[in-house]
Every structure is written in structure tokens, then in C-alpha cells.
Amino acid sequence: MQPASTTLNDVKNVLITALGIKENAASLGPSTPLLGSLPELDSMGVLQLVHALEDHFQITIQDDEITEELFETLGTVANFVEAKLR
């Protein structure tokens, strides 16, 4: 399932801002691996990203929702956010 392009772009922008990775912006797409591939997405990076997503989208992400699978790719994060917005 592909996330809506607006949600994907918003999640991408939040990710870029939260992790300070403007230099990687052009290479980020729905299938871009995140956890384990982006050095900036360590345990602190995950917390920063979760907080930024909650603020930007006005959603609440529960502790038990923060899994490796969630942060597998940019697309999985965007799909999760989109589901939260429904």
C-alpha cells in the first residue's frame, strides 16, 4: 500500500528536519530504508522523530507502536501516520 503523496512528503520533511539530514533529501523515497541505514536514526533520533511527527500531525504515538517495523522505510512511517489520521 502506497501512502498518499502529501502524507509521504510531509513525513519526509519532518524526518529531514528532525534528523538534520538535508543533504539526503533528494534520495529519500517510499522504499528508502531508515532504521539501520540512516546513522542519524539511532535511539535518540527515533525519539526526536516520534516527537516531531506527533507535533506536526497532531497525533499520539504509543510506546508499544514504536517498533523496528514502523521505521523500516519512509513508506512504512508514512502509512502509519496516514492510518493515525483516519
C-alpha positions as CSV (number, residue, x, y, z in Angstrom):
1,M,0.0,0.0,0.0
2,Q,1.4,3.3,-1.1
3,P,0.9,6.3,1.2
4,A,-0.7,9.4,-0.2
5,S,1.9,11.6,-1.7
6,T,1.1,14.6,0.5
7,T,1.5,12.5,3.7
8,L,4.7,11.0,2.3
9,N,6.1,14.4,1.5
10,D,5.1,15.8,4.9
11,V,6.7,12.8,6.7
12,K,9.8,13.2,4.6
13,N,10.1,16.8,5.5
14,V,9.5,16.1,9.2
15,L,12.2,13.4,9.0
16,I,14.7,15.7,7.3
17,T,14.1,18.5,9.8
18,A,14.1,16.3,12.9
19,L,17.3,14.4,12.0
20,G,19.0,17.4,10.2
21,I,19.7,15.4,7.0
22,K,19.0,18.0,4.3
23,E,21.9,16.6,2.3
24,N,20.0,13.3,1.9
25,A,16.7,14.8,0.9
26,A,16.8,14.1,-2.8
27,S,17.5,10.4,-2.2
28,L,14.6,9.8,0.2
29,G,11.6,7.9,-1.3
30,P,8.9,5.5,0.0
31,S,11.2,2.5,-0.2
32,T,14.2,4.2,1.4
33,P,15.4,2.1,4.4
34,L,15.6,4.0,7.6
35,L,16.4,2.1,10.8
36,G,19.9,0.6,10.4
37,S,20.6,2.6,7.3
38,L,20.5,6.2,8.5
39,P,23.2,6.8,11.1
40,E,21.1,9.7,12.4
41,L,18.2,7.4,13.2
42,D,19.7,6.0,16.4
43,S,17.7,5.7,19.7
44,M,17.7,9.4,20.2
45,G,16.9,10.0,16.6
46,V,13.8,7.8,16.9
47,L,12.6,9.7,19.9
48,Q,13.2,13.1,18.1
49,L,11.3,11.8,15.0
50,V,8.4,10.4,17.0
51,H,8.1,13.8,18.9
52,A,8.3,15.7,15.6
53,L,5.7,13.5,13.9
54,E,3.3,13.9,16.9
55,D,3.7,17.7,16.8
56,H,3.4,18.1,13.1
57,F,0.4,15.8,12.6
58,Q,-1.2,16.3,16.0
59,I,-1.3,12.5,16.6
60,T,-0.2,10.4,19.6
61,I,2.2,7.5,19.1
62,Q,2.0,5.0,21.9
63,D,5.2,3.4,23.2
64,D,4.2,0.0,22.0
65,E,3.7,1.3,18.5
66,I,7.4,2.3,18.3
67,T,8.8,-0.8,16.6
68,E,11.6,-1.7,14.2
69,E,8.9,-2.5,11.6
70,L,7.5,1.1,11.9
71,F,10.8,2.6,11.0
72,E,11.8,0.1,8.3
73,T,11.2,2.6,5.4
74,L,10.0,6.1,4.8
75,G,6.8,4.5,3.3
76,T,6.1,2.4,6.4
77,V,6.3,5.6,8.6
78,A,4.0,7.5,6.1
79,N,1.5,4.6,6.0
80,F,1.5,4.5,9.9
81,V,0.9,8.3,10.1
82,E,-1.8,8.1,7.4
83,A,-3.6,5.4,9.4
84,K,-3.4,7.5,12.5
85,L,-5.0,10.5,10.7
86,R,-8.1,8.4,9.7
